[in-house]
Every structure is written in C-alpha cells, then in structure tokens.
C-alpha cells in the first residue's frame, strides 16, 4: 500500500497531472493496483464538458500509465522519468464522471532493460470502463529541451 506522499516520492508528476491517489496492491515485476478518486474539482471538467462532465479518455490512459510507472520503479527500474513509447488497443467502454472511483489495474506483459510493456484496465464499481496496452521507457532524461 502506498499513500499520496509515497507516490510523490516515486513519480515526478504533481497537481494537476498526478492522477493516482493511492496504490492498494503491488507485486514487483508482476502487477499493481491504484485508485483515482474522480471529483468535480478536477480542472479538466471546466471544459470537458461543462454541461456533462466526463473524464477525458486520454487521462484515464495516463492514470494507468502512472500506475505502470510506479510498478516499474518499485520493481527496481533505474531512472527518474518514464516516457510513453506506444499506446495500443485503447478502448473506452463507459464515461467516467465526478463521484466515480477508478480502480486502475496494471500487469507487466514484458520487460526488457529499461522498456516496459504493460496491460492496463480501469474499473468503476467493478465494471470495465477502459483498457489499453502501454509501452514506456524509464530514463534519466528530464524531458527538457536543450
């Protein structure tokens, strides 16, 4: 189990882009489960969409990726940043709205060196709302140009 302080010690993300509130399960090199509490106070709801607030699918995928990053770091990956290499088989099955709690389940498909491929599924009330396969590289790069 990891609380938000521990998550912030592992991931470089911060508000408003830190999309994981808690890690409830972690089995290094195998799987991790995280929680994202979706509230009406999320900044993206101001424009997506004001009359029917829906969490953008790309942010659900990002939340899955953040859980995958935590899994990689807790599995011994060396580096300070995680960068997407590919997103495959992304599907969105049901809107995620304020008041929902996302259960973010990520499993390792393959790991070679600093490249990790994971499958991710997001659930609300036990129902699958989104899924994707994510490939990312753990690196010391900061992502800054120059």
trRosetta pair geometry for C-beta under 8 A, 3 or more apart (Angstrom, degrees):
i j d omega theta_ij theta_ji phi_ij phi_ji
1 22 7.3 -13 -166 180 83 100
1 23 6.5 165 -153 92 35 73
1 24 6.0 0 -111 -135 82 37
1 25 7.8 -3 -76 -67 61 33
2 6 4.0 -126 -160 93 93 130
2 7 5.5 119 135 -57 120 77
2 10 7.5 -13 -167 -2 156 137
2 22 6.7 167 83 -162 62 54
2 23 3.9 28 39 41 103 112
2 26 7.2 39 -14 -19 111 137
2 70 7.2 -153 49 -168 159 138
3 6 5.5 96 52 14 61 101
3 7 7.2 -113 111 -6 32 94
3 22 6.1 -20 -120 -115 45 87
4 7 5.4 -52 -145 36 35 115
4 8 6.3 35 156 -19 67 104
4 18 8.0 91 -153 139 97 139
4 21 6.0 -38 -78 -161 102 54
4 22 6.9 -55 -52 -74 69 65
5 8 5.8 -55 -150 36 30 110
5 9 6.7 33 149 -21 62 103
6 9 5.5 -51 -153 31 37 115
6 10 6.8 26 151 -13 65 107
6 23 7.7 -91 94 28 118 114
7 10 5.9 -65 -154 39 34 106
7 11 5.9 -11 167 19 75 111
7 18 7.2 119 126 -170 121 123
7 20 5.7 -158 -151 97 149 108
7 21 7.9 -167 6 179 162 11
7 22 7.6 -121 -38 -103 134 26
7 23 6.6 150 -81 -17 103 103
7 70 6.6 -42 -131 -100 81 132
8 11 6.7 -63 -116 59 29 81
8 14 7.2 57 -130 -98 106 77
8 18 7.1 -15 -90 -123 84 156
10 69 7.6 146 137 125 104 92
10 70 5.4 70 120 -122 146 79
10 73 5.0 152 -165 93 104 152
10 74 7.1 -15 -130 -51 145 87
11 18 6.7 135 100 -123 133 99
11 20 7.6 112 -1 42 158 122
11 66 6.1 20 -115 -157 155 96
11 69 5.9 84 -103 109 102 130
11 70 6.4 -49 -50 -72 107 85
11 73 7.8 -152 -66 1 61 152
12 80 6.6 67 -55 160 125 84
12 81 6.1 -24 7 -98 143 76
13 17 5.0 -116 -159 106 104 93
13 18 4.2 145 121 -86 104 73
13 19 7.5 -50 146 5 154 71
13 66 6.3 -50 14 -118 154 124
14 17 6.7 45 67 51 42 85
14 18 5.5 -11 -132 -29 14 115
15 18 5.9 -50 -60 27 48 102
16 42 7.5 119 -167 -159 114 65
16 43 4.9 -19 -149 14 163 130
16 44 7.9 162 148 -29 132 84
17 62 7.6 -79 -168 157 86 143
18 66 7.3 128 -151 -144 55 155
19 36 5.5 -2 164 -116 74 135
19 59 6.2 -177 -111 179 152 90
19 62 5.7 91 22 108 154 99
19 63 3.9 -105 125 -92 124 86
19 66 5.6 155 59 11 90 150
20 23 7.0 27 164 -60 126 78
20 34 4.5 -39 -144 178 114 143
20 35 7.3 99 -162 64 68 42
20 36 5.9 -73 -107 -75 41 89
20 63 6.1 141 -65 -156 76 81
20 66 4.8 -155 -20 112 120 127
20 67 5.8 147 -99 -68 139 76
20 70 7.0 -110 96 -26 169 140
20 104 6.9 -89 -110 42 98 150
21 34 7.7 136 46 174 56 93
21 35 5.3 -58 63 98 99 86
21 36 5.8 135 -1 -115 96 39
21 37 5.3 13 -13 8 161 92
22 34 6.6 160 87 -157 46 68
22 35 4.5 0 58 46 95 110
23 26 5.7 21 159 -46 128 113
23 32 6.1 -39 -150 -174 114 108
23 33 7.0 122 -163 80 64 51
23 34 5.0 -39 -100 -98 63 80
23 35 7.8 -163 -80 12 20 77
23 67 7.2 145 -106 -132 96 87
23 70 6.0 -149 -80 140 141 155
24 33 5.0 -48 62 98 94 105
24 34 7.0 159 8 -109 78 24
24 35 6.1 69 -28 -27 112 107
25 31 7.1 0 118 113 111 97
25 32 6.5 174 95 -151 69 42
25 33 4.1 39 43 30 101 110
26 31 7.6 -159 -140 101 38 54
26 32 4.6 9 -110 -113 77 91
26 33 7.6 -137 -62 27 53 63
26 70 7.3 -96 -106 130 131 106
26 71 6.6 -167 -140 -106 98 72
26 74 5.5 -20 174 117 143 160
27 30 4.1 -34 107 62 109 120
27 31 5.2 27 46 49 105 75
27 32 7.3 -157 30 -70 58 55
28 71 7.5 159 -124 -167 45 69
28 74 5.6 -130 -97 126 91 85
28 75 4.2 148 -163 -104 86 69
28 76 7.1 65 -167 -11 130 89
29 75 4.5 127 -57 -142 65 125
29 76 7.9 -4 -57 22 101 103
29 108 6.0 -53 178 12 46 162
29 111 6.9 -97 -141 15 84 153
30 107 6.9 -32 161 -144 56 78
30 108 6.0 -103 -129 24 16 110
31 71 7.1 -69 -180 -125 17 138
31 105 7.0 -5 -171 -172 114 81
31 106 6.4 162 -153 89 65 54
31 107 4.5 -21 -98 -102 97 72
31 108 7.0 -125 -67 2 51 76
32 67 5.3 -172 101 173 115 94
32 68 7.4 174 47 -91 122 32
32 70 6.0 -180 166 91 167 104
32 71 4.0 -142 -9 -78 131 105
32 74 7.3 110 -85 49 133 137
32 105 7.9 176 90 -148 45 43
32 106 5.2 -5 58 59 84 102
33 67 7.5 -7 -147 -160 12 138
33 103 6.6 -11 -170 -177 103 89
33 104 6.8 149 -160 79 50 57
33 105 5.2 -9 -107 -102 85 71
33 106 7.6 -178 -81 23 39 69
34 63 7.4 -152 95 168 129 91
34 66 7.4 -85 70 97 174 93
34 67 4.0 -141 3 -100 131 116
34 70 7.1 108 -69 39 130 147
34 103 7.8 156 82 -162 43 44
34 104 4.3 -19 64 63 90 114
34 106 7.6 17 6 1 101 110
35 101 6.3 -15 -162 -179 100 102
35 102 6.9 145 -159 80 46 62
35 103 6.3 -19 -101 -105 70 56
35 104 7.1 -162 -73 16 20 91
36 63 5.0 -39 -45 -150 153 144
36 101 7.3 162 81 -163 48 54
36 102 4.1 -2 57 54 99 114
36 104 6.3 60 -7 -28 103 122
37 101 5.5 -21 -107 -113 63 83
37 102 7.9 -143 -66 24 19 75
38 42 6.6 -33 -159 -31 69 140
38 55 5.7 -78 -135 -59 137 136
38 96 5.9 180 -69 158 170 105
38 97 7.1 132 119 102 137 23
38 98 5.9 -139 130 -116 91 37
38 99 6.9 -30 86 39 90 25
38 100 4.6 9 45 64 128 83
38 101 6.9 -159 14 -87 82 30
38 102 6.3 79 -34 -19 109 98
39 42 6.0 141 70 -31 66 84
39 98 5.9 32 -175 -145 25 93
39 99 7.6 77 -113 -59 46 39
40 45 6.1 -121 -160 96 52 169
40 53 6.7 116 -127 61 75 171
40 98 4.0 37 -69 -136 71 155
40 99 7.7 22 -41 -37 88 76
41 45 7.9 98 81 34 7 131
42 45 5.0 95 74 -12 89 105
42 55 7.2 12 91 -104 166 90
42 98 7.4 -158 15 -94 107 92
43 46 6.2 -30 -175 1 53 114
44 47 6.9 -77 -170 51 50 82
44 48 5.1 -22 159 37 88 125
44 55 7.1 77 89 -134 132 56
44 56 5.9 -95 171 -4 146 110
44 59 6.5 -130 -9 -40 171 159
45 48 6.3 -87 -113 65 30 74
45 50 7.9 107 155 -97 67 44
45 53 4.1 14 -148 -140 106 124
45 55 7.9 -36 -74 -83 88 57
45 98 6.7 35 -105 -58 155 113
46 50 6.8 5 -179 -86 38 88
47 50 6.9 -11 -112 -45 27 88
48 53 7.0 70 100 -143 59 61
48 54 6.2 -92 148 64 86 73
48 55 7.8 69 115 -130 122 17
48 56 5.5 -26 167 -57 162 96
49 52 5.1 14 71 60 111 72
49 53 6.5 -154 52 -90 50 34
49 54 6.2 19 7 18 88 95
50 53 7.4 15 -123 -69 16 79
53 97 6.1 110 93 -146 82 79
53 98 5.6 30 94 -18 136 106
54 95 4.6 -72 -130 -155 111 116
54 96 6.8 100 -165 61 66 55
54 97 6.2 -43 -104 -88 54 75
55 59 5.8 -111 174 75 91 120
55 60 6.1 99 123 -55 118 95
55 95 7.6 140 35 -177 73 70
55 96 4.0 -35 37 87 121 108
55 97 7.1 -143 -9 -75 87 24
55 100 7.7 -102 -8 55 132 130
56 59 4.6 86 71 4 90 104
56 60 7.4 -154 100 -7 50 81
57 60 5.4 -49 -152 30 42 113
57 61 6.5 41 151 -16 69 101
57 90 7.3 109 158 164 120 122
57 92 4.5 -66 -113 -80 130 142
57 130 6.5 167 -143 -115 86 135
58 61 5.6 -51 -152 38 36 113
58 62 6.4 41 146 -22 65 104
59 62 5.1 -43 -142 35 40 117
59 63 6.4 48 153 -23 65 97
60 63 5.7 -47 -151 31 33 113
60 64 6.7 35 148 -16 62 101
60 92 7.3 121 53 -109 147 101
60 96 6.2 136 -81 7 124 149
60 102 6.9 -163 -131 -128 90 151
60 122 5.3 -89 -175 -5 111 169
60 129 7.3 -116 -147 110 153 108
60 130 4.6 81 134 46 143 169
61 64 5.6 -51 -153 36 35 113
61 65 6.4 38 148 -21 66 105
61 87 6.1 33 -175 -141 142 139
61 90 6.0 -19 -91 -125 132 128
61 120 7.6 125 -138 81 58 140
61 130 7.1 -115 -62 158 68 136
61 132 5.3 26 -121 13 101 160
61 134 7.3 152 -173 -82 91 118
62 65 5.4 -53 -148 37 34 115
62 66 6.4 38 152 -23 66 100
63 66 5.7 -48 -149 30 33 112
63 67 6.8 34 151 -16 62 100
63 102 6.4 47 124 107 157 152
63 104 5.5 -128 134 -93 102 147
63 122 7.1 72 84 -98 120 130
64 67 5.8 -54 -155 35 35 110
64 68 6.4 36 147 -19 66 105
64 104 5.4 -160 -95 -158 61 110
64 106 6.0 142 -169 -79 79 108
64 118 8.0 -171 157 107 98 120
64 120 3.4 93 -169 166 131 157
64 121 7.8 116 -115 17 129 14
64 122 6.2 -100 -65 -54 109 102
64 130 7.6 -132 -38 109 133 114
64 132 6.3 142 78 51 158 108
64 134 6.4 170 116 -27 109 143
65 68 5.3 -52 -148 37 36 116
65 69 6.3 42 150 -24 66 100
65 82 7.4 177 164 118 97 128
65 84 6.6 -38 -135 -81 149 99
65 120 7.5 -84 -55 -36 47 162
65 134 5.3 -167 -96 -155 85 157
65 136 6.5 115 -154 -54 102 143
66 69 5.4 -46 -148 32 35 115
66 70 6.6 39 151 -19 63 100
67 70 5.7 -50 -152 34 35 113
67 71 6.4 39 148 -21 64 104
67 104 4.7 179 -30 123 152 124
67 105 8.0 -90 130 -108 158 5
67 106 4.6 165 110 -7 112 135
67 120 7.1 129 65 -124 119 120
68 71 5.4 -52 -150 35 34 116
68 72 6.4 36 152 -21 66 102
68 82 7.7 169 101 171 90 156
68 106 4.7 -146 -75 -168 75 153
68 116 6.6 165 169 118 108 131
68 118 4.4 -170 -123 41 123 158
68 120 6.5 -81 -51 -69 114 122
68 134 5.7 -149 -12 84 169 137
68 136 6.6 126 115 21 128 134
69 72 5.6 -51 -147 34 33 112
69 73 6.4 27 157 -13 66 105
69 82 4.1 -143 -114 13 112 161
69 136 7.0 -58 -80 105 83 160
69 138 7.7 139 -138 -93 77 96
70 73 5.9 -58 -147 41 30 106
70 74 5.9 21 158 -10 67 114
71 74 6.0 -63 -140 46 25 105
71 75 6.0 23 156 -20 63 114
71 106 5.8 -139 -18 98 148 125
71 108 7.0 -161 143 -56 135 97
71 116 7.9 157 93 -178 103 153
71 118 7.1 109 68 -100 145 149
72 75 5.7 -65 -148 38 26 110
72 77 4.1 6 158 -7 89 150
72 82 6.6 125 56 -100 146 131
72 111 7.8 164 -119 -119 90 125
72 116 5.0 -107 -95 -38 122 162
72 136 7.5 -111 -35 84 157 116
72 138 5.5 -170 147 -60 138 132
73 76 8.0 145 -179 12 28 9
73 77 5.4 -74 -87 56 39 101
73 138 7.4 160 -72 -125 71 138
75 108 7.8 73 -77 -64 166 144
75 111 7.7 -107 123 -110 149 168
77 114 6.6 103 -153 -134 99 71
77 116 7.2 -51 -86 -44 143 129
77 138 4.2 98 168 21 128 176
78 114 7.3 -76 59 -101 76 107
78 138 7.0 127 69 125 39 124
79 82 7.4 117 102 -69 129 62
79 114 6.5 85 -33 -145 137 126
79 138 4.0 164 39 157 141 87
79 139 4.9 103 -145 73 139 6
79 140 5.2 -122 -135 -58 76 53
80 139 7.7 -49 46 100 64 48
80 140 5.7 57 17 -133 97 51
80 142 7.3 -11 91 -90 123 67
81 138 7.4 157 85 -154 43 52
81 139 5.6 -30 70 69 91 78
81 140 7.3 84 23 -167 92 9
81 141 5.8 -83 56 78 134 66
81 142 6.3 155 -35 -117 145 29
81 143 6.0 -167 -163 -28 161 104
82 136 5.0 33 176 156 98 135
82 137 7.1 165 -153 81 56 38
82 138 5.4 -26 -98 -97 78 66
82 139 7.7 139 -99 20 30 72
83 136 6.1 164 80 -159 35 86
83 137 5.3 -16 59 58 90 89
83 139 6.4 -12 7 21 111 120
83 141 7.2 -11 -27 73 135 122
83 143 7.0 160 -86 -88 116 105
84 87 6.5 -17 -162 -42 128 94
84 134 7.0 -80 -125 -162 89 95
84 135 7.4 85 -165 80 59 57
84 136 5.4 -50 -101 -100 36 89
85 115 6.9 -2 -6 -139 157 104
85 135 4.4 -62 67 111 107 98
85 136 5.8 176 2 -102 86 28
85 137 5.7 83 -49 -21 116 95
86 133 8.0 -2 111 108 97 89
86 134 7.5 171 89 -154 58 38
86 135 4.4 23 46 43 90 113
87 90 5.6 18 153 -45 107 123
87 132 5.7 -17 -167 -179 91 132
87 133 7.4 146 -162 79 43 55
87 134 5.9 -6 -109 -107 70 70
87 135 7.9 -143 -65 26 35 71
88 132 7.0 136 69 -171 40 77
88 133 4.4 -24 67 66 94 107
88 134 7.9 -166 26 -70 71 29
88 135 7.6 37 -1 -7 106 102
89 131 7.0 -41 127 117 97 95
89 132 6.0 155 85 -139 71 48
89 133 5.0 53 41 6 113 101
90 130 7.5 -8 -166 -171 79 95
90 131 7.3 180 -140 92 40 50
90 132 4.0 7 -97 -101 74 109
91 130 6.6 176 89 -147 57 52
91 131 5.3 4 50 52 96 87
91 132 7.3 180 17 -69 59 67
92 129 7.2 -3 -157 157 62 68
92 130 5.1 -6 -109 -104 62 93
93 127 8.0 -135 103 150 127 95
93 128 5.8 47 40 112 152 85
93 129 5.5 -145 60 -148 91 31
93 130 6.6 -157 15 -69 82 42
93 131 7.9 35 -17 1 114 91
94 124 7.1 -120 92 41 126 123
94 127 6.6 18 19 124 156 122
94 128 7.9 126 12 100 111 50
94 129 4.5 -85 57 -124 93 83
95 129 7.8 -67 74 -157 10 116
96 100 5.1 -126 -161 69 78 158
96 102 6.4 11 -141 -75 142 109
96 122 7.6 -40 -71 137 140 134
96 124 6.2 171 -114 -51 87 141
96 129 5.7 91 -65 157 97 153
96 130 7.6 -47 -33 -18 123 121
97 100 5.7 106 58 -18 55 115
100 124 4.7 -34 -160 -131 116 131
100 125 7.8 -91 -140 -18 86 92
101 124 6.8 137 64 -131 49 75
102 122 5.2 -25 -161 -163 108 107
102 123 7.2 128 -160 64 54 43
102 124 6.3 -41 -97 -76 54 83
102 129 7.5 -95 -120 51 90 136
103 122 7.0 146 72 -159 50 51
103 123 4.4 -22 58 62 104 98
103 124 7.5 170 12 -79 82 33
104 120 6.8 -12 -172 -165 84 108
104 121 7.9 164 -153 85 41 44
104 122 5.5 -11 -102 -104 67 80
105 120 6.8 155 84 -153 51 57
105 121 4.9 -12 62 61 102 89
105 122 7.7 -178 22 -81 72 32
105 123 7.0 30 -3 -3 111 109
106 118 5.0 17 -175 166 99 136
106 119 7.2 167 -150 84 53 45
106 120 4.7 -14 -100 -100 80 87
106 134 7.9 -37 -136 38 114 126
107 118 6.3 158 78 -159 36 83
107 119 5.2 -9 58 56 92 92
107 120 7.9 179 21 -78 62 44
108 111 5.8 -26 -165 -34 127 108
108 116 6.7 -76 -127 -161 95 98
108 117 7.5 91 -164 78 61 55
108 118 5.5 -50 -102 -101 42 84
109 117 4.5 -60 65 111 110 97
109 118 6.0 176 1 -109 87 23
109 119 5.6 93 -53 -24 110 89
109 133 6.9 11 -19 -144 153 108
110 116 7.7 169 91 -155 55 41
110 117 4.5 17 52 47 89 114
111 115 7.2 168 -152 90 50 54
111 116 5.1 -4 -109 -110 88 72
111 117 7.3 -153 -70 27 48 67
112 115 5.3 -8 66 62 81 101
114 137 5.6 53 123 -163 98 77
114 138 4.7 -124 -167 60 93 82
114 139 6.4 93 155 -71 145 64
115 135 6.7 7 -177 -175 97 96
115 136 7.4 174 -148 90 57 34
115 137 5.3 -27 -96 -98 71 77
115 138 8.0 -152 -72 15 27 73
116 135 7.1 174 90 -148 47 52
116 136 5.6 -15 61 61 93 80
116 137 7.7 165 18 -91 74 28
116 138 6.9 51 -7 -21 113 101
117 133 6.7 10 -177 176 93 100
117 134 7.2 171 -151 89 50 46
117 135 4.6 -15 -101 -99 81 86
118 133 7.2 176 90 -154 40 59
118 134 5.2 -13 61 61 88 94
118 135 7.9 164 19 -83 62 41
118 136 7.9 -18 14 17 105 101
119 131 7.4 -1 -179 -172 90 98
119 132 7.7 179 -153 95 55 38
119 133 5.3 -32 -101 -102 68 76
119 134 7.8 156 -101 18 19 75
120 131 6.5 172 93 -150 59 54
120 132 5.5 -6 58 60 101 76
120 133 7.5 163 17 -96 75 27
120 134 5.9 24 -5 -3 121 117
121 128 5.9 -55 -170 -128 112 100
121 130 7.3 163 -156 90 46 54
121 131 4.7 -9 -106 -104 73 93
122 128 7.4 100 75 -156 50 57
122 129 5.2 -59 103 64 96 94
122 130 4.2 12 44 56 116 96
122 131 7.1 -154 19 -69 71 48
123 126 6.0 -1 175 -130 127 12
123 127 6.2 145 -156 66 81 32
123 128 5.8 -45 -98 -91 79 42
123 129 6.4 141 -123 5 24 89
124 127 5.9 -29 68 59 68 89
124 129 5.1 43 4 -34 102 136
128 131 6.5 -6 -172 -43 117 110
